[in-house]
Amino acid sequence: MQEFFSVIFGILSILMSFVSYYFYIRSELYKKTEDAVNSAEDKGGIGEEKLMAAAEQLYLTVPKILKPFITREHIKIIIQKAFDKIEEYAKKQVKY
């Protein structure tokens, strides 16, 4: 019985480590989004090209083990939210 609990505890420990690593990488992506957006803005191009450039830049930072869980589409959503926040902020600044 003790062996069974040891195996279960080991599996749960590995699973929790993986989940916490996923959330750590995800938070790092959110932090790096601003840099990726600024870099894409500097290169110019139309909106979709900027989005793709920023997404590719961020996707390269995702570890291989997490790429099945953090896809390019997920990263595009993060970047689109950042673009929207930047645009909203810029519109507020114009009003003042």
N, C-alpha and C positions, 0 to 999 in steps of 0.2 A: 504494500500500500504506500509506503514511504517513497519507493522508487517512482510510482505513478505520479505522486504529487511533485516530485523533483522534476520529472519530465514536463509536466504541465506548467510548473513555475518557470522552467527554462524557456519553453515555447512562448509563454506570455511575456517574459522579459525581452526576448528578441522582437516580438511583435510590437511591444511598447516602444522599444528603441527605434524601430523602423518608423513608427507613426510620429514620434517626436522629431526624428530627422526630417521627415516629410514637411512638418510644419515649420521647422527651422529654415529649410531651403525656401519654402514658400514665402516666409517673412523676408528673407534676404532678397528674393525676387521683387517684392514690393518696394524694398529700399532702393534697389538698383534701377527701378523703372524710370525714375526721374532722369537719371544719367542717360539711359537708353533713348528716352524721348528727346532730350536735348541734343544728343548726338544725331538722331534722325532728322531733327529740325535743321541742324547745321548743314547737313548734306543736301537739303532741299528736296524737291520732288512733290508729287501730289500726295494726298492723305493716305491712300492705300499703300503707296510705296514707302512712306514714312513708317506706317504701322508694321509692314513686313520687315523693314530694316531693324526696327526696334525689337520686334519679336524674335528675329533671328539672333540678334545680339544677346538677348536674355536667355534664349533657349540653349545657347552654347555654354552657359554657366550652370545648367541643370546637370547633376551627376547622372551617369548612365543608368544607374539602378532606379532612379526616380522618373526617367523619361516616359515610361508607360503610364505613370500617374499624373505627371505634369506635362501636358501636351502643348503643342504650339497654339492650339485653339484656346486653351486655358490662359496662356500667356497673352494672347491677343486681347482677351477680355480684360485682363489686368491693365494692359497698356491703353485700351480704349477708355477705361475709366479714368486713367491718368490724363489722357488727352482732353477728356470732357471736363475734368476739374480745372485744368490749365485754361481751357477756353472760357469756362465760367468765371474764373478769376480775372482773366483779361477783360471780359465784358463788364465786370464790376468796376474795374479801374478806369475804363473809358467813361463811365457814368459820372465819376467824380471829377 
